[in-house]
């Protein structure tokens, strides 16, 4: 058969879904597996949001809509950015996408050429390096160090900038480490971007999921996403809409004009009834979010305390999202071997740190979007196994 494209050979998937499949295979054999691999909140889409989507279907809102998104939802995004980031983008800067991942790929396609360099955090979300490699750009990882709280260090970014640098990707709050960058760090990275004239793509899908009442700052406030910053956010995490596939971008207007054609060519538009549900998510009752984060705080504290009792493991306290990135170097195992061991021997499904890049060696990611009882049971199994 004919050879597949070079891009097809460069793109890669996510280990979390592969581990989920292995865990489910064990369950079919009769084993009880505790799931800490998939990054999905352990609750259902709030009723008022789900009902809005259902009502939209009843109202026959199931046809094509403008490729950039429903005007009502785009206007709601403008208000959302005003309320959460402190600036008011133009409506022409707002683009609705079928999930946040298309935002990652489309923003890269619109800004990066083959042979350019893309700087991104490592350990980090696999789609960043995958998208860059697929386009034919050179991925340039910046190691996130535990001694720096797993935050991207501006000095490390500056050291990696060359004349080929076209974009830097930021993810804060961060997957897989739960770190949150500071205003000073973001200001310095924006200064570097202006100095060397490259784009900054900011993945802020966990923006509402921080602890202790401390909001996550956005690098897009420095130019209001009008010149070089690109904001990516979505509904999957804080609104528990992973299966609805709905996200949005706030970008320079000239880029939004080109993204319209990307959307037309790739997906035509985002599903209409999903967008009506998203409108309710942004404009409807928000009271469930503080309650959800209170529960996540209890889960975070419980799993951090528990994992720090496991011989050979150390877990720092995450500041955002719902992931514990656990140092397992004291076990003497590699990340891959440790993840396989806890799955096969403890029936606890985790993701090896190397699934997020080479800098993740020596760590496991636990998604603690599960019950307190399952957290306690997993910790007991791990303590028994590693003792």
N, C-alpha and C positions, 0 to 999 in steps of 0.2 A: 504494500500500500504506500501512497505518497507520505513523505516525512511531515510530521506535524511542525508547527511554527517554532521558532526559537523562544518566543514568549511563552508558549505552552509548556516548554521545558523548564522555564524559570519560575513559574508561579507555583506556590505551595499552599497547603491547607493548614488546619489547626489541630494540634495534638489533642486538645480537650475533647473533640468529637470522636476521635479515634479511641481514646480511653473510655469514653462513655459507651461506645460499642462493645469494647472488651468487657466492661463491667456488666452490661446487659446480657452478654453471653454467659457470664458466670451466674447471673440471676436465673437464666433459663435452665441452668444445671442444678438449681435448687439452693444456691448460696445467697445469703443475705449481705448485700453490698451497701456500704454507706457512701453516699455520693458527695464528693467535695471537688469535682472536676469542672462542672459546667457553671459558667457565670450567669446565673439567672435567678432573680428574686423568687423566694419560696412562697409566693402568694399569687392570687389571680388578679387580672386587670380589674380595677375598681368598677363597681356596678354602673356608676353613672357614665363612665367612659365607654364601657362595653355596650350599654343601652343606646348611647348616641350612635355607635356604629351600626347596631341592629336596626335602629329607627331609620338610619340613612338607607339601608337596604330596603326596608319596608316602603320608604318614600321613593324608591326606584332611582336613588342616586348611585347608579352603577354603570354610568357611561363615561366616555372620555371627558377629561377636564384639561385645563391649560397645563402644558408641560412643566412650567415653573411652579405649579401648585395652585390650589384654590386661593382666590384673593382673600377670603375670610381668614384662612389659616395663616397666610403670609402676613396679614395685618396683625394677627395675634402674636406671631413670632416677633414682629417689631416691638410690640408692647412687652413681650417677655424679655427681650434684650434690654430694653429701657429699664425694666424693673430689676433685673438680675446683674447686668453688667454696667449700667449707669450711662449708656449712650443710646441714641435713637438712630438706627440705620434707616436709610431710604428703603422703600418697598422694593425698589429695583435691585437691591442687594440680596434679597431673600429668595432662596431656592429650596423647594420641598423635594425630598428624595425618598425612594422606597427602602428605608433603612439607612443607617449611618455608613455602612460599608461602601455603598455606591458613592457617597460623599468623599470617602478616602480615595477611591479610584478615579473619580471624575476630577477632583482637585489636582491629583497628580498628572492626569492626562492633559489638563488645561495649562499646567505650569512647567512641566518637566519634559525635556527632550532626551533621546538616546545619547549617552555619553555624558550627560549632566551627573552631578552628585547630589544625593539626598541624605541629609543627616537625620538620624532618628535615635530614640532611646533604646538601650538594650541592658537588661531584659525589657522587652516591650511587646506590644500587640503584634502578632505575626503579619497582619495584613500590610503594615507599613513597608517592611523590607520586600515582601512579596510583590506589592504593586510597583515599587521602584524597579525591581529586577525584571518584571514582566515588560515594562516600558523600554527597557534597555539602558536604564540609568544605573549608576554605581551606588549601591547602598553603603553608607558610612555610619556605622553604629557608634554611639557615645555610651560607654559603660556607666551604669547607675550604681554607685557604690553604697554599701550599707552604712559606712561611716559618715556619709553625707546624707543619711536619711533616704537613700534611693532617689534623690532629686537630681535633675539634670544640671550639671555645673556649667555656668557660662564660660569659664576658662577652658573647660574641655571642648565646648562647642567651638570657641575661637581657634583652638589649636587644629581643628579639623577643617576649617574653612579654606577653600582654595578658589581659584578663578573659575572652577567648574561647579561650585556650589550653587544650586538653584533653589533649594528648599530645605527648611528644617522642620521636623515634625515634633510637636509637643503634645504630651498626654498628661493632663493634671485635672483632677485626681487620676492616679495612674493604675493601669492594669499591666503587670500583675502585682505590683509592690504595695499599692495603697498610699503612695507618697503624694504630697500636695506641694507644688512649687510656691515660692514666696514672691511677693511683689518685686523685691529687689532683683531676684534672679530673672524674672520675666522682663523687667525693664532693661536689664543688661543684654539679654538675648535680642530684644527688639532693637537696641542700639547697634548691636553687631549686624543685624539684618539690614538696617538702614545704611550702615557704613559700607557693607559689601554688596548691597542691592540684591537680596534674595527674598523669597517668600517664606512665611511662617504659617504652617498648617497646625491649628490647635484643636485637638480632639478633646472635647469637654463633655462627653456623654455621661460622666459621673458627677457633673457640676453640682447637682442638688444633694449629693450623697457624701457629705462631710460630717465630721463628728465635733462635739463640744461647741456647737454653734459658730464655728469658724468657717466663713465662706471661702471658696476657692477663687482666687483672682484670675482674671482672663487677660492674656497678652493682647487680645484684640482691642482693649480699651485705649491703647496707645495711638492707634490710627483709625479706630472705629471701623475696622475692616474695609477701609476705603482705598488703601494703597497696596499693602503687601501682606496683611494678616488675613487668614481664612478661618472662620469659626465653624466647627462641626459639632452638632449636638443631635439628640434624638430622644425617643420616647420609650425605648426598650427597658431601661433600667429603673429610673425613678417612677415611671408610670406603669411598670410591669406589662409592657406591650411588646415583648420579644417577638411573638409570632405575628404581630400586626405589620411589621416592617415599615417603619415610618421614621424619617429623620429630616433634618434641615441643615442648610448651610447659610452663612452670612459672609458675603464675598465682595470684592471690588465690583462695581457695576459692569465694567467692561468684561469681566470674567463671567458674570451671571448671563450676559448676552450670549456667550459661547456655550455655557452650560445648557441653555435651552436646547441647542441643537444636539448636544450629547444625549440629553434625556429623550428627545424625539427619536433619535437613532437607536438608542439602547432599549428603552422601556415604554416609549410614548408618553406615559405619565404615571404618577403614583396613584394607586387605587383610590377612587373617590370616597367610598364609605370609610376607609381607613383615615382619610384626612378629616372627615367630619368627627370621627372619634378623637383625633388629635386636637381638633379645635376645642372640644369639651375638656380634654385633658389640660390644656393651657388656661382656659378661661373659667372652668368649673371649680368645684370644691377641691381645695388643696390640703385639707386638714389631715388626710391620711398619711401625707409625707412625713411630718414630724413623728407620728406614731410608728411608722415603718422604721425610721432612723433610730427611734428609742429601742426598738426590738433589735436592730442591727448592732446598736451599741452594746446591749447585753450579750449578744452572740460574739461580738468582737472580743469583749473582755473575757468571756468564758473560754474561747478557743486559745487566745494568747496565753492566759494563765495555764491552761491545760497543756499546751504544747511545750511550754517552758518546763514542764515536769518530766517530759520524755527524755531519757538519756540520749545525749548526742545531738539534741535539737535546741535551737534558740530562735525565738520569734519576737521581733520588735512590734510595737503597737502601730497599726495602720491609721492614717489620718483621714482617709477617704475610701470610697468604693466598698467592696465587701470581700477582700482577699487578704489572706495571711501569707506572706512570703517568708518561708521558714528556712533558716540556715540549718542544714543537716550535715555539715562537714564533720561534726563530732562523731557521726556514726561510722566514718571511714568509707562510706559508699559514694558512688557517683549519683548524680540526680536521677539518671535513668534507672540505675539499679535499685535505688531506694524507692522510687515510685512503683516499680514492678514488685518489689518485696512487700510493700504495704498493701498493694492490691491483692497479690496472690496469697500472702500469709495472714494479713489482717482484714482483708476484704474491705479496705478503705481506698476509694478511688481519688487520686490526686494527679496533678500535672507536674512533670519534671521541669525544673527551672530552665533547662536547655531548650524546651519547646518555645521559649521566648528569646532565644539567641544564646550564643556561646557564653556571654557574661552572666547567664543564669545558672551556670554550673555551681553546684554546692547548695542548691535551694530546691524546695518544693512549693508549689502554690496550692493552698487550700481555699476554695470558695466556701465561705461559711454562711451562704444563703440557704440554711437548713435549720432544723429545730435544735433547741438546746439539748434535748434528750439525745439526738444523734451526735451532737458535738461531744457530749459526755461519754457516750459509748465508744466513739472513735478514739478519744484520748485514752480510755481504759485499754482498748485493744493495742494501741501503740506503746503504752507504758509496759504492758505485759510482754510484747514482742521484743522491745529494745532493752528490757531489763535482763 
